[in-house]
């Protein structure tokens, strides 16, 4: 139910007439009440996309992932609360 809620919120913020939204969920007992969301978007035309001047890719392992519980924000473009420490 929670994964479906995330997919609906994201789809609601996009032009779904021209967008293909594919999502999936996987149960992992290690999460114990947490929901991890990964969003892949392609073919988006937006002034918020930086173009060729992109920072190098960062690699994260489980030590870098915060297990802090957060609420689901209605503003999917303002996800500062998800920043890694």
PyMOL Python script that loads the backbone (N, CA, C, O; Angstrom):
from pymol import cmd

cmd.read_pdbstr("""\
ATOM      1  N   UNK A   1       0.814  -1.192   0.000  1.00  0.00           N
ATOM      2  CA  UNK A   1       0.000   0.000   0.000  1.00  0.00           C
ATOM      3  C   UNK A   1       0.861   1.261   0.000  1.00  0.00           C
ATOM      4  O   UNK A   1       0.553   2.227  -0.697  1.00  0.00           O
ATOM      5  N   UNK A   2       1.960   1.248   0.797  1.00  0.00           N
ATOM      6  CA  UNK A   2       2.820   2.428   0.861  1.00  0.00           C
ATOM      7  C   UNK A   2       3.524   2.671  -0.471  1.00  0.00           C
ATOM      8  O   UNK A   2       3.623   3.813  -0.920  1.00  0.00           O
ATOM      9  N   UNK A   3       4.014   1.599  -1.109  1.00  0.00           N
ATOM     10  CA  UNK A   3       4.690   1.753  -2.399  1.00  0.00           C
ATOM     11  C   UNK A   3       3.723   2.286  -3.449  1.00  0.00           C
ATOM     12  O   UNK A   3       4.104   3.112  -4.278  1.00  0.00           O
ATOM     13  N   UNK A   4       2.499   1.829  -3.421  1.00  0.00           N
ATOM     14  CA  UNK A   4       1.483   2.320  -4.349  1.00  0.00           C
ATOM     15  C   UNK A   4       1.212   3.801  -4.113  1.00  0.00           C
ATOM     16  O   UNK A   4       1.020   4.556  -5.066  1.00  0.00           O
ATOM     17  N   UNK A   5       1.196   4.221  -2.847  1.00  0.00           N
ATOM     18  CA  UNK A   5       0.989   5.628  -2.511  1.00  0.00           C
ATOM     19  C   UNK A   5       2.112   6.497  -3.071  1.00  0.00           C
ATOM     20  O   UNK A   5       1.858   7.579  -3.598  1.00  0.00           O
ATOM     21  N   UNK A   6       3.348   6.026  -2.957  1.00  0.00           N
ATOM     22  CA  UNK A   6       4.488   6.767  -3.506  1.00  0.00           C
ATOM     23  C   UNK A   6       4.349   6.882  -5.022  1.00  0.00           C
ATOM     24  O   UNK A   6       4.534   7.964  -5.579  1.00  0.00           O
ATOM     25  N   UNK A   7       4.027   5.782  -5.689  1.00  0.00           N
ATOM     26  CA  UNK A   7       3.880   5.794  -7.150  1.00  0.00           C
ATOM     27  C   UNK A   7       2.776   6.753  -7.584  1.00  0.00           C
ATOM     28  O   UNK A   7       2.938   7.471  -8.571  1.00  0.00           O
ATOM     29  N   UNK A   8       1.665   6.773  -6.868  1.00  0.00           N
ATOM     30  CA  UNK A   8       0.566   7.674  -7.216  1.00  0.00           C
ATOM     31  C   UNK A   8       0.957   9.134  -7.023  1.00  0.00           C
ATOM     32  O   UNK A   8       0.613   9.976  -7.852  1.00  0.00           O
ATOM     33  N   UNK A   9       1.679   9.452  -5.929  1.00  0.00           N
ATOM     34  CA  UNK A   9       2.099  10.840  -5.695  1.00  0.00           C
ATOM     35  C   UNK A   9       3.048  11.312  -6.793  1.00  0.00           C
ATOM     36  O   UNK A   9       2.928  12.433  -7.286  1.00  0.00           O
ATOM     37  N   UNK A  10       3.984  10.459  -7.170  1.00  0.00           N
ATOM     38  CA  UNK A  10       4.941  10.835  -8.212  1.00  0.00           C
ATOM     39  C   UNK A  10       4.228  10.982  -9.551  1.00  0.00           C
ATOM     40  O   UNK A  10       4.462  11.951 -10.272  1.00  0.00           O
ATOM     41  N   UNK A  11       3.365  10.034  -9.889  1.00  0.00           N
ATOM     42  CA  UNK A  11       2.622  10.107 -11.148  1.00  0.00           C
ATOM     43  C   UNK A  11       1.745  11.344 -11.202  1.00  0.00           C
ATOM     44  O   UNK A  11       1.584  11.947 -12.263  1.00  0.00           O
ATOM     45  N   UNK A  12       1.178  11.725 -10.069  1.00  0.00           N
ATOM     46  CA  UNK A  12       0.319  12.900 -10.011  1.00  0.00           C
ATOM     47  C   UNK A  12       1.054  14.194 -10.280  1.00  0.00           C
ATOM     48  O   UNK A  12       0.437  15.178 -10.689  1.00  0.00           O
ATOM     49  N   UNK A  13       2.372  14.217 -10.057  1.00  0.00           N
ATOM     50  CA  UNK A  13       3.174  15.414 -10.284  1.00  0.00           C
ATOM     51  C   UNK A  13       3.757  15.462 -11.689  1.00  0.00           C
ATOM     52  O   UNK A  13       4.411  16.441 -12.050  1.00  0.00           O
ATOM     53  N   UNK A  14       3.535  14.433 -12.480  1.00  0.00           N
ATOM     54  CA  UNK A  14       4.097  14.368 -13.820  1.00  0.00           C
ATOM     55  C   UNK A  14       2.984  14.470 -14.853  1.00  0.00           C
ATOM     56  O   UNK A  14       1.806  14.311 -14.534  1.00  0.00           O
ATOM     57  N   UNK A  15       3.371  14.735 -16.084  1.00  0.00           N
ATOM     58  CA  UNK A  15       2.432  14.726 -17.203  1.00  0.00           C
ATOM     59  C   UNK A  15       2.228  13.269 -17.612  1.00  0.00           C
ATOM     60  O   UNK A  15       2.887  12.778 -18.528  1.00  0.00           O
ATOM     61  N   UNK A  16       1.314  12.584 -16.930  1.00  0.00           N
ATOM     62  CA  UNK A  16       1.155  11.149 -17.149  1.00  0.00           C
ATOM     63  C   UNK A  16       0.551  10.812 -18.508  1.00  0.00           C
ATOM     64  O   UNK A  16       0.560   9.650 -18.913  1.00  0.00           O
ATOM     65  N   UNK A  17       0.033  11.799 -19.207  1.00  0.00           N
ATOM     66  CA  UNK A  17      -0.458  11.525 -20.556  1.00  0.00           C
ATOM     67  C   UNK A  17       0.686  11.170 -21.490  1.00  0.00           C
ATOM     68  O   UNK A  17       0.504  10.411 -22.442  1.00  0.00           O
ATOM     69  N   UNK A  18       1.870  11.719 -21.217  1.00  0.00           N
ATOM     70  CA  UNK A  18       3.027  11.472 -22.071  1.00  0.00           C
ATOM     71  C   UNK A  18       4.133  10.716 -21.355  1.00  0.00           C
ATOM     72  O   UNK A  18       5.199  10.501 -21.932  1.00  0.00           O
ATOM     73  N   UNK A  19       3.907  10.308 -20.119  1.00  0.00           N
ATOM     74  CA  UNK A  19       4.950   9.641 -19.345  1.00  0.00           C
ATOM     75  C   UNK A  19       4.582   8.183 -19.106  1.00  0.00           C
ATOM     76  O   UNK A  19       3.418   7.837 -18.905  1.00  0.00           O
ATOM     77  N   UNK A  20       5.591   7.356 -19.135  1.00  0.00           N
ATOM     78  CA  UNK A  20       5.418   5.955 -18.775  1.00  0.00           C
ATOM     79  C   UNK A  20       5.997   5.789 -17.380  1.00  0.00           C
ATOM     80  O   UNK A  20       7.199   5.960 -17.176  1.00  0.00           O
ATOM     81  N   UNK A  21       5.151   5.459 -16.427  1.00  0.00           N
ATOM     82  CA  UNK A  21       5.582   5.296 -15.041  1.00  0.00           C
ATOM     83  C   UNK A  21       5.567   3.813 -14.721  1.00  0.00           C
ATOM     84  O   UNK A  21       4.522   3.164 -14.770  1.00  0.00           O
ATOM     85  N   UNK A  22       6.733   3.287 -14.394  1.00  0.00           N
ATOM     86  CA  UNK A  22       6.867   1.883 -14.025  1.00  0.00           C
ATOM     87  C   UNK A  22       7.458   1.839 -12.628  1.00  0.00           C
ATOM     88  O   UNK A  22       8.468   2.485 -12.349  1.00  0.00           O
ATOM     89  N   UNK A  23       6.828   1.080 -11.760  1.00  0.00           N
ATOM     90  CA  UNK A  23       7.345   0.982 -10.404  1.00  0.00           C
ATOM     91  C   UNK A  23       7.196  -0.454  -9.929  1.00  0.00           C
ATOM     92  O   UNK A  23       6.441  -1.245 -10.494  1.00  0.00           O
ATOM     93  N   UNK A  24       7.925  -0.759  -8.895  1.00  0.00           N
ATOM     94  CA  UNK A  24       7.850  -2.095  -8.326  1.00  0.00           C
ATOM     95  C   UNK A  24       8.175  -2.036  -6.848  1.00  0.00           C
ATOM     96  O   UNK A  24       8.696  -1.038  -6.351  1.00  0.00           O
ATOM     97  N   UNK A  25       7.866  -3.101  -6.161  1.00  0.00           N
ATOM     98  CA  UNK A  25       8.142  -3.181  -4.728  1.00  0.00           C
ATOM     99  C   UNK A  25       8.714  -4.553  -4.415  1.00  0.00           C
ATOM    100  O   UNK A  25       8.395  -5.547  -5.067  1.00  0.00           O
ATOM    101  N   UNK A  26       9.554  -4.578  -3.416  1.00  0.00           N
ATOM    102  CA  UNK A  26      10.150  -5.826  -2.976  1.00  0.00           C
ATOM    103  C   UNK A  26      10.168  -5.830  -1.460  1.00  0.00           C
ATOM    104  O   UNK A  26      10.586  -4.847  -0.849  1.00  0.00           O
ATOM    105  N   UNK A  27       9.730  -6.897  -0.849  1.00  0.00           N
ATOM    106  CA  UNK A  27       9.683  -6.990   0.611  1.00  0.00           C
ATOM    107  C   UNK A  27      11.032  -7.475   1.114  1.00  0.00           C
ATOM    108  O   UNK A  27      11.583  -8.455   0.614  1.00  0.00           O
ATOM    109  N   UNK A  28      11.556  -6.769   2.119  1.00  0.00           N
ATOM    110  CA  UNK A  28      12.815  -7.151   2.744  1.00  0.00           C
ATOM    111  C   UNK A  28      12.635  -7.014   4.250  1.00  0.00           C
ATOM    112  O   UNK A  28      12.413  -5.910   4.747  1.00  0.00           O
ATOM    113  N   UNK A  29      12.728  -8.107   4.972  1.00  0.00           N
ATOM    114  CA  UNK A  29      12.515  -8.091   6.419  1.00  0.00           C
ATOM    115  C   UNK A  29      13.511  -7.199   7.157  1.00  0.00           C
ATOM    116  O   UNK A  29      13.229  -6.756   8.270  1.00  0.00           O
ATOM    117  N   UNK A  30      14.674  -6.926   6.556  1.00  0.00           N
ATOM    118  CA  UNK A  30      15.676  -6.072   7.201  1.00  0.00           C
ATOM    119  C   UNK A  30      15.191  -4.635   7.362  1.00  0.00           C
ATOM    120  O   UNK A  30      15.706  -3.914   8.217  1.00  0.00           O
ATOM    121  N   UNK A  31      14.232  -4.207   6.581  1.00  0.00           N
ATOM    122  CA  UNK A  31      13.773  -2.819   6.643  1.00  0.00           C
ATOM    123  C   UNK A  31      12.930  -2.538   7.878  1.00  0.00           C
ATOM    124  O   UNK A  31      12.895  -1.395   8.333  1.00  0.00           O
ATOM    125  N   UNK A  32      12.261  -3.518   8.433  1.00  0.00           N
ATOM    126  CA  UNK A  32      11.512  -3.408   9.686  1.00  0.00           C
ATOM    127  C   UNK A  32      10.741  -2.095   9.821  1.00  0.00           C
ATOM    128  O   UNK A  32      11.069  -1.273  10.677  1.00  0.00           O
ATOM    129  N   UNK A  33       9.737  -1.892   8.997  1.00  0.00           N
ATOM    130  CA  UNK A  33       8.898  -0.703   9.100  1.00  0.00           C
ATOM    131  C   UNK A  33       9.353   0.471   8.255  1.00  0.00           C
ATOM    132  O   UNK A  33       8.729   1.531   8.300  1.00  0.00           O
ATOM    133  N   UNK A  34      10.413   0.317   7.489  1.00  0.00           N
ATOM    134  CA  UNK A  34      10.909   1.385   6.626  1.00  0.00           C
ATOM    135  C   UNK A  34      10.568   1.065   5.180  1.00  0.00           C
ATOM    136  O   UNK A  34      10.371  -0.094   4.815  1.00  0.00           O
ATOM    137  N   UNK A  35      10.503   2.098   4.373  1.00  0.00           N
ATOM    138  CA  UNK A  35      10.248   1.952   2.949  1.00  0.00           C
ATOM    139  C   UNK A  35      11.375   2.644   2.200  1.00  0.00           C
ATOM    140  O   UNK A  35      11.609   3.835   2.404  1.00  0.00           O
ATOM    141  N   UNK A  36      12.064   1.928   1.350  1.00  0.00           N
ATOM    142  CA  UNK A  36      13.120   2.518   0.530  1.00  0.00           C
ATOM    143  C   UNK A  36      12.561   2.666  -0.879  1.00  0.00           C
ATOM    144  O   UNK A  36      12.025   1.717  -1.450  1.00  0.00           O
ATOM    145  N   UNK A  37      12.693   3.861  -1.427  1.00  0.00           N
ATOM    146  CA  UNK A  37      12.127   4.154  -2.739  1.00  0.00           C
ATOM    147  C   UNK A  37      13.252   4.506  -3.696  1.00  0.00           C
ATOM    148  O   UNK A  37      14.120   5.318  -3.376  1.00  0.00           O
ATOM    149  N   UNK A  38      13.234   3.893  -4.871  1.00  0.00           N
ATOM    150  CA  UNK A  38      14.161   4.260  -5.929  1.00  0.00           C
ATOM    151  C   UNK A  38      13.319   4.674  -7.125  1.00  0.00           C
ATOM    152  O   UNK A  38      12.398   3.965  -7.530  1.00  0.00           O
ATOM    153  N   UNK A  39      13.644   5.815  -7.673  1.00  0.00           N
ATOM    154  CA  UNK A  39      12.884   6.356  -8.791  1.00  0.00           C
ATOM    155  C   UNK A  39      13.821   6.573  -9.968  1.00  0.00           C
ATOM    156  O   UNK A  39      14.833   7.264  -9.846  1.00  0.00           O
ATOM    157  N   UNK A  40      13.488   5.989 -11.096  1.00  0.00           N
ATOM    158  CA  UNK A  40      14.244   6.183 -12.331  1.00  0.00           C
ATOM    159  C   UNK A  40      13.327   6.870 -13.327  1.00  0.00           C
ATOM    160  O   UNK A  40      12.237   6.385 -13.630  1.00  0.00           O
ATOM    161  N   UNK A  41      13.784   8.003 -13.830  1.00  0.00           N
ATOM    162  CA  UNK A  41      12.980   8.765 -14.781  1.00  0.00           C
ATOM    163  C   UNK A  41      13.837   9.024 -16.009  1.00  0.00           C
ATOM    164  O   UNK A  41      14.983   9.459 -15.894  1.00  0.00           O
ATOM    165  N   UNK A  42      13.284   8.757 -17.176  1.00  0.00           N
ATOM    166  CA  UNK A  42      13.997   9.040 -18.422  1.00  0.00           C
ATOM    167  C   UNK A  42      13.107   9.864 -19.337  1.00  0.00           C
ATOM    168  O   UNK A  42      11.882   9.869 -19.211  1.00  0.00           O
ATOM    169  N   UNK A  43      13.752  10.556 -20.256  1.00  0.00           N
ATOM    170  CA  UNK A  43      13.011  11.315 -21.251  1.00  0.00           C
ATOM    171  C   UNK A  43      12.346  12.565 -20.726  1.00  0.00           C
ATOM    172  O   UNK A  43      11.402  13.066 -21.338  1.00  0.00           O
ATOM    173  N   UNK A  44      12.815  13.078 -19.609  1.00  0.00           N
ATOM    174  CA  UNK A  44      12.206  14.262 -19.007  1.00  0.00           C
ATOM    175  C   UNK A  44      12.859  15.515 -19.582  1.00  0.00           C
ATOM    176  O   UNK A  44      14.083  15.591 -19.688  1.00  0.00           O
ATOM    177  N   UNK A  45      12.052  16.480 -19.946  1.00  0.00           N
ATOM    178  CA  UNK A  45      12.546  17.785 -20.380  1.00  0.00           C
ATOM    179  C   UNK A  45      12.164  18.783 -19.308  1.00  0.00           C
ATOM    180  O   UNK A  45      10.983  19.056 -19.093  1.00  0.00           O
ATOM    181  N   UNK A  46      13.173  19.333 -18.632  1.00  0.00           N
ATOM    182  CA  UNK A  46      12.910  20.209 -17.494  1.00  0.00           C
ATOM    183  C   UNK A  46      14.050  21.203 -17.328  1.00  0.00           C
ATOM    184  O   UNK A  46      15.206  20.858 -17.572  1.00  0.00           O
ATOM    185  N   UNK A  47      13.744  22.440 -16.915  1.00  0.00           N
ATOM    186  CA  UNK A  47      14.810  23.402 -16.629  1.00  0.00           C
ATOM    187  C   UNK A  47      15.611  23.010 -15.391  1.00  0.00           C
ATOM    188  O   UNK A  47      16.670  23.584 -15.141  1.00  0.00           O
ATOM    189  N   UNK A  48      15.127  22.046 -14.615  1.00  0.00           N
ATOM    190  CA  UNK A  48      15.837  21.611 -13.417  1.00  0.00           C
ATOM    191  C   UNK A  48      16.950  20.615 -13.725  1.00  0.00           C
ATOM    192  O   UNK A  48      17.723  20.266 -12.833  1.00  0.00           O
ATOM    193  N   UNK A  49      17.045  20.154 -14.968  1.00  0.00           N
ATOM    194  CA  UNK A  49      18.101  19.227 -15.353  1.00  0.00           C
ATOM    195  C   UNK A  49      19.309  20.052 -15.784  1.00  0.00           C
ATOM    196  O   UNK A  49      19.177  21.006 -16.551  1.00  0.00           O
ATOM    197  N   UNK A  50      20.478  19.683 -15.289  1.00  0.00           N
ATOM    198  CA  UNK A  50      21.668  20.511 -15.435  1.00  0.00           C
ATOM    199  C   UNK A  50      22.401  20.342 -16.757  1.00  0.00           C
ATOM    200  O   UNK A  50      23.208  21.210 -17.091  1.00  0.00           O
ATOM    201  N   UNK A  51      22.182  19.307 -17.514  1.00  0.00           N
ATOM    202  CA  UNK A  51      22.886  19.132 -18.773  1.00  0.00           C
ATOM    203  C   UNK A  51      24.207  18.416 -18.595  1.00  0.00           C
ATOM    204  O   UNK A  51      24.297  17.462 -17.822  1.00  0.00           O
ATOM    205  N   UNK A  52      25.253  18.870 -19.313  1.00  0.00           N
ATOM    206  CA  UNK A  52      26.533  18.160 -19.318  1.00  0.00           C
ATOM    207  C   UNK A  52      27.377  18.392 -18.070  1.00  0.00           C
ATOM    208  O   UNK A  52      28.247  17.574 -17.774  1.00  0.00           O
ATOM    209  N   UNK A  53      27.155  19.465 -17.335  1.00  0.00           N
ATOM    210  CA  UNK A  53      27.952  19.752 -16.138  1.00  0.00           C
ATOM    211  C   UNK A  53      27.378  19.010 -14.940  1.00  0.00           C
ATOM    212  O   UNK A  53      26.713  19.598 -14.087  1.00  0.00           O
ATOM    213  N   UNK A  54      27.645  17.713 -14.890  1.00  0.00           N
ATOM    214  CA  UNK A  54      27.105  16.854 -13.839  1.00  0.00           C
ATOM    215  C   UNK A  54      28.230  16.462 -12.889  1.00  0.00           C
ATOM    216  O   UNK A  54      29.347  16.183 -13.324  1.00  0.00           O
ATOM    217  N   UNK A  55      27.937  16.443 -11.605  1.00  0.00           N
ATOM    218  CA  UNK A  55      28.910  16.012 -10.604  1.00  0.00           C
ATOM    219  C   UNK A  55      29.224  14.536 -10.800  1.00  0.00           C
ATOM    220  O   UNK A  55      28.395  13.790 -11.321  1.00  0.00           O
ATOM    221  N   UNK A  56      30.425  14.106 -10.385  1.00  0.00           N
ATOM    222  CA  UNK A  56      30.765  12.685 -10.491  1.00  0.00           C
ATOM    223  C   UNK A  56      29.788  11.823  -9.694  1.00  0.00           C
ATOM    224  O   UNK A  56      29.232  12.256  -8.685  1.00  0.00           O
ATOM    225  N   UNK A  57      29.595  10.616 -10.163  1.00  0.00           N
ATOM    226  CA  UNK A  57      28.696   9.680  -9.487  1.00  0.00           C
ATOM    227  C   UNK A  57      29.288   9.292  -8.146  1.00  0.00           C
ATOM    228  O   UNK A  57      30.483   9.017  -8.039  1.00  0.00           O
ATOM    229  N   UNK A  58      28.444   9.272  -7.123  1.00  0.00           N
ATOM    230  CA  UNK A  58      28.883   8.845  -5.802  1.00  0.00           C
ATOM    231  C   UNK A  58      28.396   7.433  -5.559  1.00  0.00           C
ATOM    232  O   UNK A  58      27.299   7.062  -5.975  1.00  0.00           O
ATOM    233  N   UNK A  59      29.216   6.651  -4.885  1.00  0.00           N
ATOM    234  CA  UNK A  59      28.843   5.286  -4.550  1.00  0.00           C
ATOM    235  C   UNK A  59      28.505   5.223  -3.072  1.00  0.00           C
ATOM    236  O   UNK A  59      29.238   5.756  -2.240  1.00  0.00           O
ATOM    237  N   UNK A  60      27.403   4.576  -2.746  1.00  0.00           N
ATOM    238  CA  UNK A  60      26.973   4.453  -1.363  1.00  0.00           C
ATOM    239  C   UNK A  60      26.882   2.982  -0.992  1.00  0.00           C
ATOM    240  O   UNK A  60      26.483   2.144  -1.800  1.00  0.00           O
ATOM    241  N   UNK A  61      27.255   2.688   0.231  1.00  0.00           N
ATOM    242  CA  UNK A  61      27.008   1.351   0.752  1.00  0.00           C
ATOM    243  C   UNK A  61      26.042   1.482   1.921  1.00  0.00           C
ATOM    244  O   UNK A  61      25.628   2.593   2.251  1.00  0.00           O
ATOM    245  N   UNK A  62      25.682   0.394   2.540  1.00  0.00           N
ATOM    246  CA  UNK A  62      24.683   0.427   3.610  1.00  0.00           C
ATOM    247  C   UNK A  62      25.086   1.320   4.776  1.00  0.00           C
ATOM    248  O   UNK A  62      24.213   1.785   5.509  1.00  0.00           O
ATOM    249  N   UNK A  63      26.366   1.575   4.971  1.00  0.00           N
ATOM    250  CA  UNK A  63      26.817   2.434   6.062  1.00  0.00           C
ATOM    251  C   UNK A  63      26.397   3.882   5.830  1.00  0.00           C
ATOM    252  O   UNK A  63      26.262   4.646   6.786  1.00  0.00           O
ATOM    253  N   UNK A  64      26.190   4.265   4.578  1.00  0.00           N
ATOM    254  CA  UNK A  64      25.824   5.639   4.247  1.00  0.00           C
ATOM    255  C   UNK A  64      24.319   5.888   4.284  1.00  0.00           C
ATOM    256  O   UNK A  64      23.882   7.036   4.218  1.00  0.00           O
ATOM    257  N   UNK A  65      23.533   4.837   4.387  1.00  0.00           N
ATOM    258  CA  UNK A  65      22.082   4.979   4.300  1.00  0.00           C
ATOM    259  C   UNK A  65      21.504   5.279   5.670  1.00  0.00           C
ATOM    260  O   UNK A  65      21.770   4.572   6.642  1.00  0.00           O
ATOM    261  N   UNK A  66      20.719   6.325   5.732  1.00  0.00           N
ATOM    262  CA  UNK A  66      20.071   6.720   6.979  1.00  0.00           C
ATOM    263  C   UNK A  66      18.810   5.896   7.184  1.00  0.00           C
ATOM    264  O   UNK A  66      18.050   5.670   6.243  1.00  0.00           O
ATOM    265  N   UNK A  67      18.592   5.453   8.400  1.00  0.00           N
ATOM    266  CA  UNK A  67      17.371   4.718   8.727  1.00  0.00           C
ATOM    267  C   UNK A  67      16.381   5.600   9.455  1.00  0.00           C
ATOM    268  O   UNK A  67      15.478   5.104  10.127  1.00  0.00           O
ATOM    269  N   UNK A  68      16.547   6.922   9.323  1.00  0.00           N
ATOM    270  CA  UNK A  68      15.641   7.863   9.964  1.00  0.00           C
ATOM    271  C   UNK A  68      14.280   7.802   9.282  1.00  0.00           C
ATOM    272  O   UNK A  68      14.187   7.860   8.056  1.00  0.00           O
ATOM    273  N   UNK A  69      13.223   7.684  10.089  1.00  0.00           N
ATOM    274  CA  UNK A  69      11.879   7.669   9.529  1.00  0.00           C
ATOM    275  C   UNK A  69      11.506   9.080   9.086  1.00  0.00           C
ATOM    276  O   UNK A  69      11.762  10.053   9.796  1.00  0.00           O
ATOM    277  N   UNK A  70      10.901   9.178   7.910  1.00  0.00           N
ATOM    278  CA  UNK A  70      10.447  10.465   7.399  1.00  0.00           C
ATOM    279  C   UNK A  70       9.018  10.322   6.916  1.00  0.00           C
ATOM    280  O   UNK A  70       8.561   9.219   6.616  1.00  0.00           O
ATOM    281  N   UNK A  71       8.322  11.428   6.841  1.00  0.00           N
ATOM    282  CA  UNK A  71       6.976  11.424   6.288  1.00  0.00           C
ATOM    283  C   UNK A  71       7.047  11.578   4.785  1.00  0.00           C
ATOM    284  O   UNK A  71       8.059  12.039   4.257  1.00  0.00           O
ATOM    285  N   UNK A  72       6.015  11.208   4.103  1.00  0.00           N
ATOM    286  CA  UNK A  72       5.954  11.344   2.656  1.00  0.00           C
ATOM    287  C   UNK A  72       5.556  12.771   2.323  1.00  0.00           C
ATOM    288  O   UNK A  72       4.447  13.203   2.638  1.00  0.00           O
ATOM    289  N   UNK A  73       6.449  13.492   1.693  1.00  0.00           N
ATOM    290  CA  UNK A  73       6.219  14.889   1.359  1.00  0.00           C
ATOM    291  C   UNK A  73       5.353  14.991   0.108  1.00  0.00           C
ATOM    292  O   UNK A  73       5.459  14.166  -0.799  1.00  0.00           O
ATOM    293  N   UNK A  74       4.504  15.999   0.068  1.00  0.00           N
ATOM    294  CA  UNK A  74       3.729  16.254  -1.141  1.00  0.00           C
ATOM    295  C   UNK A  74       4.574  16.908  -2.216  1.00  0.00           C
ATOM    296  O   UNK A  74       4.196  16.908  -3.387  1.00  0.00           O
ATOM    297  N   UNK A  75       5.720  17.468  -1.830  1.00  0.00           N
ATOM    298  CA  UNK A  75       6.600  18.140  -2.780  1.00  0.00           C
ATOM    299  C   UNK A  75       7.743  17.203  -3.137  1.00  0.00           C
ATOM    300  O   UNK A  75       8.781  17.214  -2.476  1.00  0.00           O
ATOM    301  N   UNK A  76       7.563  16.384  -4.185  1.00  0.00           N
ATOM    302  CA  UNK A  76       8.581  15.397  -4.525  1.00  0.00           C
ATOM    303  C   UNK A  76       9.853  16.032  -5.076  1.00  0.00           C
ATOM    304  O   UNK A  76      10.878  15.360  -5.184  1.00  0.00           O
ATOM    305  N   UNK A  77       9.804  17.325  -5.427  1.00  0.00           N
ATOM    306  CA  UNK A  77      10.996  17.980  -5.933  1.00  0.00           C
ATOM    307  C   UNK A  77      11.808  18.626  -4.819  1.00  0.00           C
ATOM    308  O   UNK A  77      12.881  19.171  -5.079  1.00  0.00           O
ATOM    309  N   UNK A  78      11.319  18.577  -3.588  1.00  0.00           N
ATOM    310  CA  UNK A  78      12.025  19.139  -2.445  1.00  0.00           C
ATOM    311  C   UNK A  78      12.256  18.015  -1.449  1.00  0.00           C
ATOM    312  O   UNK A  78      11.501  17.864  -0.489  1.00  0.00           O
ATOM    313  N   UNK A  79      13.303  17.224  -1.678  1.00  0.00           N
ATOM    314  CA  UNK A  79      13.549  16.064  -0.839  1.00  0.00           C
ATOM    315  C   UNK A  79      14.830  16.219  -0.033  1.00  0.00           C
ATOM    316  O   UNK A  79      15.569  15.253   0.161  1.00  0.00           O
ATOM    317  N   UNK A  80      15.091  17.432   0.436  1.00  0.00           N
ATOM    318  CA  UNK A  80      16.284  17.687   1.227  1.00  0.00           C
ATOM    319  C   UNK A  80      16.364  16.839   2.474  1.00  0.00           C
ATOM    320  O   UNK A  80      17.459  16.530   2.942  1.00  0.00           O
ATOM    321  N   UNK A  81      15.213  16.454   3.026  1.00  0.00           N
ATOM    322  CA  UNK A  81      15.229  15.642   4.234  1.00  0.00           C
ATOM    323  C   UNK A  81      15.792  14.251   3.985  1.00  0.00           C
ATOM    324  O   UNK A  81      16.038  13.508   4.936  1.00  0.00           O
ATOM    325  N   UNK A  82      16.003  13.880   2.709  1.00  0.00           N
ATOM    326  CA  UNK A  82      16.567  12.582   2.383  1.00  0.00           C
ATOM    327  C   UNK A  82      18.077  12.632   2.205  1.00  0.00           C
ATOM    328  O   UNK A  82      18.692  11.606   1.915  1.00  0.00           O
ATOM    329  N   UNK A  83      18.681  13.788   2.369  1.00  0.00           N
ATOM    330  CA  UNK A  83      20.116  13.936   2.145  1.00  0.00           C
ATOM    331  C   UNK A  83      20.905  13.052   3.093  1.00  0.00           C
ATOM    332  O   UNK A  83      20.531  12.868   4.251  1.00  0.00           O
ATOM    333  N   UNK A  84      22.000  12.510   2.585  1.00  0.00           N
ATOM    334  CA  UNK A  84      22.871  11.676   3.408  1.00  0.00           C
ATOM    335  C   UNK A  84      23.751  12.555   4.277  1.00  0.00           C
ATOM    336  O   UNK A  84      24.195  13.621   3.853  1.00  0.00           O
ATOM    337  N   UNK A  85      23.999  12.096   5.499  1.00  0.00           N
ATOM    338  CA  UNK A  85      24.875  12.843   6.427  1.00  0.00           C
ATOM    339  C   UNK A  85      26.319  12.706   6.028  1.00  0.00           C
ATOM    340  O   UNK A  85      27.197  13.262   6.687  1.00  0.00           O
TER     341      UNK A  85
END
""", "prot")
cmd.dss("prot")
cmd.show_as("cartoon", "prot")
cmd.util.cbc("prot")
cmd.orient("prot")
